Amino acid sequence: MSERQSTGASRRGAQKPTRRSSGGGRAWLRHHRAMMSDSALRLVRRPISTLLTMLAIAIALILPAGLWLALDSARLVDAELDESATLTVYFDADVDESRAMSLATEVGEQSGVAGTRLVTAAEGLAEFQQTLGVEDALSQLDTNPLPASVVVTPYNTDPAAVQSLSQRLQTLDGVDEVRLDLAWLDRLQQLAAVGQRVALALALLFGLGVLLVVGNTVRLAVESRRQEIEVVTLIGATHAFVRRPFLYSGAWYGLGGGVLALVMLVVGGNWLASPVAALAESYGAQFALPSLGTTHSAFLLLFSTLLGWLGAWLAVGRHLADIKPR
């Protein structure tokens, strides 16, 4: 055989596996599409049991998702409280109003200060009288005992940063005392950390519940199709081939449970929106319950679908080992 013929034969031989591989890939995709639609049709033919399974998954997903929304609400409140986190810088008693204004400007120029509000001695006395309702008693005083002060809003509300800013302001000439309360900031951050861990623990716990629900449902489906599985295994079907329709069934269960969870969260949020807004308004505030949004909703659907798929994979993998062709 000449070199040219040998080269042509080798090229033709190399092309044949490519065509077979391409045909096998198309067959693999066709089988996936067929199993996806077939598994969906099987669920539609059993609407009651399918709905109950999806509802159980939805209930398992609602609790961690609802806690996550509650943490979002706490973060919103935390942000509002952070904005109200202030230091009060009290000037010396002999500082007059003009000197107090220049000191307030000097305080505002310090690094880490987001804003300042000067409270003169007269304004401080008026606020004190209005708060305690002792106008008559304080009107008998010959001199104003309260010094001028400036309320400082820091850029960074981290307790360590606020403490550092307080120490720097204390060194300014004309400053008598700097007061701040870091205890509530520490408690708020600790509560947020506890809430995040509780949300994670609930997500793991109820995620395991979804795996059990889907796994038990798929296990019953495997047992009901035991003879069919034995026949296809007998003619050479692999475990991956047999497992595929059940995996799609688990994914459909998870996706349906995620959709129901989203619907229930939206309905529950709308149901609670009015009383929550009324409660916030009674305290002179405006507050609205947060929603999951598009990104978090998509994540919830993806998470529920993956949980359904994983539960089906675990259940089928365990029971396929017990099914042997006769």
C-alpha contacts under 8 A as a table, 3 or more apart, distances in Angstrom:
res1	aa1	res2	aa2	distance
1	M	5	Q	6.31
1	M	6	S	6.40
2	S	5	Q	5.29
2	S	6	S	6.15
3	E	6	S	5.03
3	E	7	T	6.10
4	R	7	T	5.11
4	R	8	G	6.19
5	Q	8	G	5.07
5	Q	9	A	6.07
6	S	9	A	5.16
6	S	10	S	6.19
7	T	10	S	5.15
7	T	11	R	6.27
8	G	11	R	5.13
8	G	12	R	6.25
9	A	12	R	5.15
9	A	13	G	6.08
10	S	13	G	4.98
10	S	14	A	6.12
11	R	14	A	5.03
11	R	15	Q	6.27
12	R	15	Q	5.18
12	R	16	K	6.57
13	G	16	K	5.56
13	G	17	P	7.59
14	A	17	P	6.30
14	A	18	T	7.22
15	Q	18	T	5.24
15	Q	19	R	6.53
16	K	19	R	5.28
16	K	20	R	6.35
17	P	20	R	4.97
17	P	21	S	5.89
18	T	21	S	4.98
18	T	22	S	6.07
19	R	22	S	5.07
19	R	23	G	6.12
20	R	23	G	5.07
20	R	24	G	6.04
21	S	24	G	5.02
21	S	25	G	6.16
22	S	25	G	5.10
22	S	26	R	6.36
23	G	26	R	5.17
23	G	27	A	6.21
24	G	27	A	5.03
24	G	28	W	6.08
25	G	28	W	4.98
25	G	29	L	6.27
26	R	29	L	5.10
26	R	30	R	6.10
27	A	30	R	4.98
27	A	31	H	6.10
28	W	31	H	5.17
28	W	32	H	6.29
29	L	32	H	5.03
29	L	33	R	6.25
30	R	33	R	5.15
30	R	34	A	6.06
31	H	34	A	4.97
31	H	35	M	6.01
32	H	35	M	5.17
32	H	36	M	6.04
32	H	244	R	7.54
33	R	36	M	5.08
33	R	37	S	6.31
34	A	37	S	5.38
34	A	38	D	5.93
35	M	38	D	4.93
35	M	39	S	5.82
35	M	244	R	6.92
35	M	245	P	5.05
35	M	248	Y	7.11
36	M	39	S	5.41
36	M	40	A	6.32
36	M	245	P	6.80
36	M	248	Y	5.74
36	M	249	S	7.83
37	S	40	A	5.10
37	S	41	L	6.18
38	D	41	L	5.10
38	D	42	R	6.22
38	D	245	P	7.56
39	S	42	R	5.11
39	S	43	L	6.44
39	S	245	P	5.87
39	S	246	F	7.30
39	S	248	Y	6.24
39	S	249	S	5.29
40	A	43	L	5.23
40	A	44	V	6.30
40	A	248	Y	7.95
40	A	249	S	6.80
40	A	252	W	6.95
41	L	44	V	4.97
41	L	45	R	6.21
42	R	45	R	5.24
42	R	46	R	6.79
43	L	46	R	5.32
43	L	47	P	6.52
43	L	50	T	5.94
43	L	249	S	7.58
44	V	47	P	5.33
44	V	50	T	7.51
46	R	49	S	5.88
46	R	50	T	6.01
47	P	50	T	5.09
47	P	51	L	5.86
48	I	51	L	5.19
48	I	52	L	6.20
49	S	52	L	5.12
49	S	53	T	6.18
50	T	53	T	5.22
50	T	54	M	6.19
50	T	253	Y	7.53
51	L	54	M	5.10
51	L	55	L	5.94
52	L	55	L	4.98
52	L	56	A	6.21
53	T	56	A	5.18
53	T	57	I	6.41
53	T	213	V	7.21
53	T	214	V	7.63
53	T	217	T	7.75
53	T	253	Y	7.18
53	T	257	G	7.81
54	M	57	I	5.04
54	M	58	A	6.09
54	M	253	Y	5.72
54	M	254	G	7.03
54	M	256	G	5.72
54	M	257	G	4.26
54	M	260	L	7.38
55	L	58	A	4.90
55	L	59	I	6.20
55	L	257	G	5.99
55	L	260	L	6.83
56	A	59	I	5.25
56	A	60	A	6.35
56	A	210	V	7.95
56	A	213	V	7.50
56	A	257	G	7.48
57	I	60	A	5.10
57	I	61	L	6.27
57	I	209	G	7.93
57	I	210	V	5.54
57	I	213	V	7.18
57	I	253	Y	7.98
57	I	254	G	7.01
57	I	257	G	4.99
57	I	258	G	7.46
58	A	61	L	5.04
58	A	62	I	6.04
58	A	257	G	4.48
58	A	258	G	5.88
58	A	259	V	7.75
58	A	260	L	5.67
58	A	261	A	4.46
59	I	62	I	5.14
59	I	63	L	6.90
59	I	261	A	6.77
60	A	63	L	6.26
60	A	64	P	7.80
60	A	206	F	5.27
60	A	207	G	7.29
60	A	209	G	6.74
60	A	210	V	6.58
61	L	64	P	6.02
61	L	65	A	6.21
61	L	203	A	7.75
61	L	206	F	6.70
61	L	207	G	7.45
61	L	257	G	7.97
61	L	258	G	7.26
61	L	261	A	6.38
61	L	304	S	7.83
62	I	65	A	5.07
62	I	66	G	5.69
62	I	261	A	5.66
62	I	264	M	7.80
62	I	265	L	6.99
63	L	66	G	5.10
63	L	67	L	6.18
63	L	202	L	7.59
64	P	67	L	5.01
64	P	68	W	6.12
64	P	199	A	5.84
64	P	200	L	7.79
64	P	202	L	5.59
64	P	203	A	5.19
64	P	206	F	7.55
65	A	68	W	4.98
65	A	69	L	6.35
65	A	203	A	7.99
66	G	69	L	5.05
66	G	70	A	6.23
66	G	265	L	7.40
67	L	70	A	4.84
67	L	71	L	6.20
67	L	199	A	6.06
68	W	71	L	5.01
68	W	72	D	6.28
68	W	199	A	6.36
69	L	72	D	4.88
69	L	73	S	6.26
69	L	290	P	6.44
69	L	291	S	6.96
69	L	292	L	7.14
70	A	73	S	4.96
70	A	74	A	6.23
71	L	74	A	4.83
71	L	75	R	6.07
71	L	192	A	7.44
71	L	195	G	6.76
71	L	196	Q	7.33
72	D	75	R	4.96
72	D	76	L	6.27
72	D	290	P	6.86
73	S	76	L	5.07
73	S	77	V	6.30
73	S	289	L	6.72
73	S	290	P	6.43
74	A	77	V	5.01
74	A	78	D	5.88
74	A	192	A	7.54
75	R	78	D	4.72
75	R	79	A	6.04
75	R	192	A	7.85
76	L	79	A	5.10
76	L	80	E	6.39
77	V	80	E	5.07
77	V	81	L	6.15
78	D	81	L	5.00
78	D	82	D	5.97
78	D	188	L	7.46
79	A	82	D	4.96
79	A	83	E	6.31
80	E	83	E	5.15
80	E	84	S	6.53
81	L	84	S	4.95
81	L	85	A	6.23
82	D	85	A	5.03
82	D	157	T	6.12
83	E	153	T	7.58
84	S	153	T	7.54
85	A	153	T	6.61
85	A	154	P	7.54
85	A	157	T	6.77
86	T	151	V	6.50
86	T	152	V	5.43
86	T	153	T	4.76
86	T	154	P	6.65
86	T	180	L	7.11
87	L	151	V	5.82
87	L	152	V	5.05
87	L	153	T	6.63
87	L	154	P	7.84
87	L	166	S	7.46
87	L	178	V	6.85
87	L	179	R	5.92
87	L	180	L	5.05
88	T	149	S	6.75
88	T	150	V	5.91
88	T	151	V	4.66
88	T	152	V	6.18
88	T	178	V	5.72
88	T	179	R	5.31
88	T	180	L	6.67
89	V	149	S	5.42
89	V	150	V	5.24
89	V	151	V	6.34
89	V	152	V	7.33
89	V	169	L	7.69
89	V	175	V	6.89
89	V	176	D	7.73
89	V	177	E	6.04
89	V	178	V	4.50
89	V	179	R	6.55
90	Y	147	P	6.59
90	Y	148	A	6.28
90	Y	149	S	4.38
90	Y	150	V	6.71
90	Y	175	V	6.06
90	Y	176	D	5.64
90	Y	177	E	5.19
90	Y	178	V	6.13
91	F	95	V	6.63
91	F	100	A	7.43
91	F	147	P	6.09
91	F	148	A	5.71
91	F	149	S	5.65
91	F	174	G	5.69
91	F	175	V	4.41
91	F	176	D	4.98
91	F	177	E	6.95
92	D	95	V	5.58
92	D	147	P	6.54
92	D	148	A	7.78
92	D	174	G	5.60
92	D	175	V	5.83
92	D	176	D	4.96
93	A	146	L	7.49
93	A	147	P	5.08
93	A	148	A	7.57
95	V	99	R	5.92
95	V	100	A	6.16
95	V	147	P	7.69
95	V	148	A	7.42
95	V	174	G	7.17
96	D	99	R	5.38
96	D	100	A	6.04
96	D	148	A	7.96
97	E	100	A	4.92
97	E	101	M	6.29
97	E	120	T	6.63
97	E	121	A	7.94
97	E	148	A	7.57
98	S	101	M	5.20
98	S	102	S	6.54
99	R	102	S	5.18
99	R	103	L	6.14
100	A	103	L	5.01
100	A	104	A	6.06
100	A	118	L	7.90
100	A	120	T	7.51
100	A	148	A	6.62
100	A	149	S	7.64
101	M	104	A	5.06
101	M	105	T	6.33
101	M	118	L	7.21
102	S	105	T	5.08
102	S	106	E	6.28
103	L	106	E	4.93
103	L	107	V	6.12
103	L	174	G	7.53
104	A	107	V	5.05
104	A	108	G	6.17
104	A	116	T	7.16
104	A	117	R	7.78
104	A	118	L	6.33
104	A	150	V	6.23
105	T	108	G	5.09
105	T	109	E	6.41
106	E	109	E	5.24
106	E	110	Q	6.86
107	V	110	Q	5.49
107	V	113	V	7.76
107	V	116	T	7.70
107	V	169	L	7.13
108	G	113	V	6.00
108	G	114	A	7.58
108	G	115	G	6.32
108	G	116	T	5.90
108	G	152	V	7.77
109	E	113	V	7.22
110	Q	113	V	5.91
112	G	154	P	5.75
112	G	155	Y	5.34
112	G	156	N	6.89
112	G	165	L	6.90
113	V	116	T	7.64
113	V	152	V	6.75
113	V	153	T	6.11
113	V	154	P	4.58
113	V	155	Y	5.68
114	A	152	V	7.53
114	A	153	T	5.40
114	A	154	P	5.04
114	A	155	Y	4.90
115	G	152	V	5.92
115	G	153	T	5.09
115	G	154	P	7.04
116	T	150	V	6.40
116	T	151	V	5.49
116	T	152	V	4.60
116	T	153	T	6.18
117	R	150	V	5.42
117	R	151	V	5.04
117	R	152	V	6.69
118	L	148	A	7.74
118	L	149	S	6.12
118	L	150	V	4.33
118	L	151	V	6.42
119	V	123	E	5.86
119	V	124	G	6.00
119	V	148	A	5.85
119	V	149	S	5.19
119	V	150	V	5.60
119	V	151	V	7.47
120	T	123	E	5.13
120	T	124	G	6.03
120	T	147	P	7.36
120	T	148	A	4.44
120	T	149	S	6.33
121	A	124	G	5.06
121	A	125	L	6.22
121	A	144	N	7.12
121	A	146	L	5.65
121	A	147	P	5.05
121	A	148	A	4.35
121	A	149	S	7.45
122	A	125	L	5.19
122	A	126	A	6.26
122	A	144	N	7.43
122	A	148	A	7.99
123	E	126	A	5.06
123	E	127	E	6.18
124	G	127	E	5.18
124	G	128	F	6.12
124	G	146	L	6.79
124	G	147	P	7.82
124	G	148	A	7.17
125	L	128	F	5.01
125	L	129	Q	6.14
125	L	144	N	7.20
125	L	146	L	6.49
126	A	129	Q	5.14
126	A	130	Q	6.18
127	E	130	Q	5.12
127	E	131	T	6.03
128	F	131	T	5.19
128	F	132	L	6.18
129	Q	132	L	5.47
129	Q	133	G	5.35
129	Q	134	V	5.29
129	Q	135	E	5.16
129	Q	138	L	7.33
130	Q	133	G	5.18
130	Q	134	V	7.38
130	Q	135	E	7.27
134	V	137	A	5.45
134	V	138	L	6.30
135	E	138	L	5.43
135	E	139	S	5.98
136	D	139	S	5.24
136	D	140	Q	7.01
137	A	140	Q	5.80
137	A	141	L	7.75
138	L	141	L	5.53
141	L	144	N	7.03
144	N	147	P	7.89
154	P	157	T	6.29
154	P	162	V	6.97
156	N	161	A	6.29
156	N	162	V	6.95
157	T	161	A	6.71
157	T	162	V	6.00
158	D	161	A	5.29
158	D	162	V	6.14
159	P	162	V	5.10
159	P	163	Q	6.02
159	P	182	L	6.13
159	P	185	L	6.94
159	P	186	D	7.14
160	A	163	Q	5.10
160	A	164	S	6.23
161	A	164	S	5.10
161	A	165	L	6.22
162	V	165	L	5.09
162	V	166	S	6.12
163	Q	166	S	5.05
163	Q	167	Q	6.36
164	S	167	Q	5.22
164	S	168	R	6.43
165	L	168	R	5.17
165	L	169	L	6.21
166	S	169	L	5.20
166	S	170	Q	6.15
166	S	178	V	6.30
166	S	179	R	7.85
166	S	180	L	7.83
167	Q	170	Q	5.11
167	Q	171	T	6.82
168	R	171	T	5.53
168	R	172	L	7.29
169	L	172	L	5.54
169	L	175	V	7.56
169	L	178	V	7.24
170	Q	175	V	6.16
170	Q	176	D	7.34
170	Q	177	E	6.39
170	Q	178	V	6.06
171	T	175	V	7.27
172	L	175	V	5.71
175	V	178	V	7.70
181	D	184	W	6.93
181	D	185	L	7.88
182	L	185	L	5.23
182	L	186	D	6.27
183	A	186	D	5.20
183	A	187	R	6.22
184	W	187	R	4.99
184	W	188	L	5.99
185	L	188	L	5.10
185	L	189	Q	6.24
186	D	189	Q	5.26
186	D	190	Q	6.15
187	R	190	Q	5.05
187	R	191	L	6.09
188	L	191	L	5.14
188	L	192	A	6.24
189	Q	192	A	5.06
189	Q	193	A	6.25
190	Q	193	A	5.07
190	Q	194	V	6.21
191	L	194	V	5.06
191	L	195	G	6.10
192	A	195	G	5.04
192	A	196	Q	6.22
193	A	196	Q	5.20
193	A	197	R	6.40
194	V	197	R	5.24
194	V	198	V	6.17
195	G	198	V	5.06
195	G	199	A	6.07
196	Q	199	A	5.09
196	Q	200	L	6.22
197	R	200	L	5.04
197	R	201	A	6.09
198	V	201	A	5.05
198	V	202	L	6.10
199	A	202	L	5.17
199	A	203	A	6.07
200	L	203	A	5.03
200	L	204	L	6.25
201	A	204	L	5.20
201	A	205	L	6.07
202	L	205	L	4.93
202	L	206	F	5.90
203	A	206	F	5.42
203	A	207	G	5.71
204	L	207	G	4.97
204	L	208	L	6.20
205	L	208	L	5.24
205	L	209	G	6.48
206	F	209	G	4.62
206	F	210	V	6.26
207	G	210	V	5.07
207	G	211	L	6.40
207	G	307	L	7.07
208	L	211	L	5.01
208	L	212	L	6.31
209	G	212	L	5.10
209	G	213	V	6.20
210	V	213	V	5.10
210	V	214	V	6.11
210	V	307	L	6.71
210	V	308	G	7.07
210	V	311	G	7.51
211	L	214	V	5.35
211	L	215	G	5.74
211	L	307	L	6.16
211	L	308	G	6.51
211	L	310	L	7.02
211	L	311	G	4.37
211	L	312	A	7.81
212	L	215	G	4.98
212	L	216	N	5.95
212	L	311	G	6.75
213	V	216	N	5.40
213	V	217	T	6.27
213	V	311	G	7.93
214	V	217	T	5.11
214	V	218	V	6.06
214	V	250	G	6.21
214	V	253	Y	7.18
214	V	254	G	7.86
214	V	308	G	5.92
214	V	311	G	5.44
214	V	312	A	6.16
215	G	218	V	5.21
215	G	219	R	5.95
215	G	311	G	4.77
215	G	312	A	5.22
215	G	314	L	6.91
215	G	315	A	4.95
215	G	316	V	8.00
216	N	219	R	5.00
216	N	220	L	6.42
216	N	315	A	7.25
217	T	220	L	5.36
217	T	221	A	6.49
218	V	221	A	4.86
218	V	222	V	6.13
218	V	246	F	6.65
218	V	249	S	7.71
218	V	250	G	7.05
218	V	312	A	5.87
218	V	315	A	6.57
218	V	316	V	7.15
219	R	222	V	5.08
219	R	223	E	6.31
219	R	312	A	7.98
219	R	315	A	5.78
219	R	316	V	6.65
219	R	319	H	7.34
220	L	223	E	5.11
220	L	224	S	6.18
221	A	224	S	5.09
221	A	225	R	6.35
221	A	246	F	7.99
222	V	225	R	5.24
222	V	226	R	5.94
222	V	246	F	7.87
222	V	316	V	7.10
222	V	319	H	7.62
223	E	226	R	4.98
225	R	228	E	5.29
225	R	229	I	6.23
226	R	229	I	5.13
226	R	230	E	6.24
226	R	323	I	7.35
227	Q	230	E	5.05
227	Q	231	V	6.31
228	E	231	V	5.21
228	E	232	V	6.41
229	I	232	V	5.36
229	I	233	T	5.99
229	I	242	V	6.80
229	I	323	I	7.85
230	E	233	T	5.10
230	E	234	L	6.01
230	E	323	I	6.86
230	E	324	K	6.34
230	E	325	P	4.69
230	E	326	R	7.28
231	V	234	L	5.03
231	V	235	I	6.58
231	V	325	P	6.84
232	V	235	I	5.30
232	V	236	G	6.56
232	V	237	A	5.45
232	V	242	V	7.81
233	T	236	G	5.20
233	T	237	A	4.67
233	T	238	T	6.70
233	T	239	H	7.89
233	T	242	V	7.83
233	T	324	K	7.79
233	T	325	P	6.36
234	L	237	A	7.16
234	L	325	P	5.50
234	L	326	R	7.90
237	A	241	F	6.13
237	A	242	V	6.85
238	T	241	F	5.20
238	T	242	V	6.42
239	H	242	V	5.04
239	H	243	R	5.82
239	H	320	L	7.36
240	A	243	R	5.04
240	A	244	R	6.09
241	F	244	R	5.52
242	V	245	P	7.00
242	V	246	F	7.95
243	R	246	F	5.60
243	R	247	L	6.30
243	R	313	W	7.46
243	R	316	V	6.38
243	R	317	G	7.61
244	R	247	L	5.17
244	R	248	Y	6.48
245	P	248	Y	5.20
245	P	249	S	6.25
246	F	249	S	4.88
246	F	250	G	6.22
246	F	312	A	6.31
246	F	313	W	7.72
246	F	316	V	7.26
247	L	250	G	5.11
247	L	251	A	6.25
247	L	309	W	5.37
247	L	310	L	7.85
247	L	312	A	5.35
247	L	313	W	5.97
248	Y	251	A	4.94
248	Y	252	W	6.11
248	Y	309	W	6.88
249	S	252	W	5.09
249	S	253	Y	6.21
249	S	309	W	7.79
249	S	312	A	7.63
250	G	253	Y	5.04
250	G	254	G	6.21
250	G	305	T	7.71
250	G	308	G	4.48
250	G	309	W	4.77
250	G	310	L	7.66
250	G	311	G	6.83
250	G	312	A	5.06
251	A	254	G	5.08
251	A	255	L	6.06
251	A	305	T	4.87
251	A	306	L	6.60
251	A	307	L	7.62
251	A	308	G	4.78
251	A	309	W	4.54
251	A	312	A	7.92
252	W	255	L	5.08
252	W	256	G	5.99
252	W	305	T	6.95
252	W	308	G	7.35
253	Y	256	G	5.23
253	Y	257	G	6.08
253	Y	305	T	7.40
253	Y	308	G	6.05
254	G	257	G	5.07
254	G	258	G	6.14
254	G	301	L	7.87
254	G	304	S	4.74
254	G	305	T	4.25
254	G	306	L	7.12
254	G	307	L	6.39
254	G	308	G	4.32
254	G	309	W	7.28
255	L	258	G	5.06
255	L	259	V	6.26
255	L	301	L	5.92
255	L	302	L	7.49
255	L	304	S	5.86
255	L	305	T	4.67
255	L	308	G	7.60
256	G	259	V	5.12
256	G	260	L	6.25
257	G	260	L	5.14
257	G	261	A	6.11
257	G	304	S	6.98
258	G	261	A	4.99
258	G	262	L	6.25
258	G	300	L	6.44
258	G	301	L	5.02
258	G	304	S	5.47
258	G	305	T	7.42
259	V	262	L	5.16
259	V	263	V	6.30
259	V	301	L	6.79
260	L	263	V	5.07
260	L	264	M	6.14
261	A	264	M	5.14
261	A	265	L	6.09
262	L	265	L	5.08
262	L	266	V	6.18
262	L	297	S	7.16
263	V	266	V	5.20
263	V	267	V	6.16
264	M	267	V	5.09
264	M	268	G	5.90
265	L	268	G	5.08
265	L	269	G	5.91
266	V	269	G	5.08
266	V	270	N	6.19
266	V	291	S	7.68
267	V	270	N	5.24
267	V	271	W	6.14
268	G	271	W	4.98
268	G	272	L	6.23
269	G	272	L	5.23
269	G	273	A	5.89
269	G	289	L	6.94
269	G	291	S	7.69
270	N	273	A	5.08
270	N	274	S	7.57
271	W	274	S	7.06
272	L	275	P	5.81
272	L	276	V	6.14
273	A	276	V	5.36
273	A	277	A	6.07
273	A	288	A	6.73
273	A	289	L	6.35
274	S	277	A	5.20
274	S	278	A	6.13
275	P	278	A	4.98
275	P	279	L	6.06
276	V	279	L	5.07
276	V	280	A	6.20
276	V	287	F	7.50
276	V	288	A	7.25
276	V	289	L	7.62
277	A	280	A	5.14
277	A	281	E	6.06
277	A	286	Q	6.83
277	A	287	F	5.86
277	A	288	A	6.17
278	A	281	E	5.03
278	A	282	S	6.23
279	L	282	S	5.20
279	L	283	Y	6.88
280	A	283	Y	5.34
280	A	284	G	6.54
280	A	285	A	5.16
280	A	286	Q	5.77
280	A	287	F	5.93
281	E	284	G	4.83
281	E	285	A	5.09
281	E	286	Q	5.90
281	E	287	F	7.88
282	S	285	A	7.39
292	L	295	T	7.53
292	L	296	H	5.23
292	L	297	S	5.73
293	G	296	H	5.64
293	G	297	S	5.92
294	T	297	S	5.14
294	T	298	A	6.11
295	T	298	A	5.24
295	T	299	F	6.23
296	H	299	F	4.87
296	H	300	L	6.09
297	S	300	L	5.07
297	S	301	L	6.31
298	A	301	L	5.15
298	A	302	L	6.13
299	F	302	L	5.06
299	F	303	F	5.93
300	L	303	F	5.04
300	L	304	S	6.06
301	L	304	S	5.20
301	L	305	T	6.08
302	L	305	T	5.13
302	L	306	L	6.13
303	F	306	L	5.22
303	F	307	L	6.15
304	S	307	L	5.04
304	S	308	G	6.21
305	T	308	G	5.12
305	T	309	W	6.20
306	L	309	W	5.00
306	L	310	L	6.00
307	L	310	L	5.09
307	L	311	G	6.04
308	G	311	G	5.17
308	G	312	A	6.21
309	W	312	A	5.21
309	W	313	W	6.14
310	L	313	W	5.00
310	L	314	L	6.18
311	G	314	L	5.29
311	G	315	A	6.23
312	A	315	A	5.15
312	A	316	V	5.96
313	W	316	V	5.31
313	W	317	G	5.86
314	L	317	G	5.28
314	L	318	R	6.25
315	A	318	R	5.40
315	A	319	H	6.38
316	V	319	H	5.23
316	V	320	L	5.83
317	G	320	L	5.43
317	G	321	A	6.81
318	R	321	A	5.91
318	R	322	D	7.45
319	H	322	D	5.27
319	H	323	I	6.62
320	L	323	I	5.11
320	L	324	K	7.84
321	A	324	K	7.37
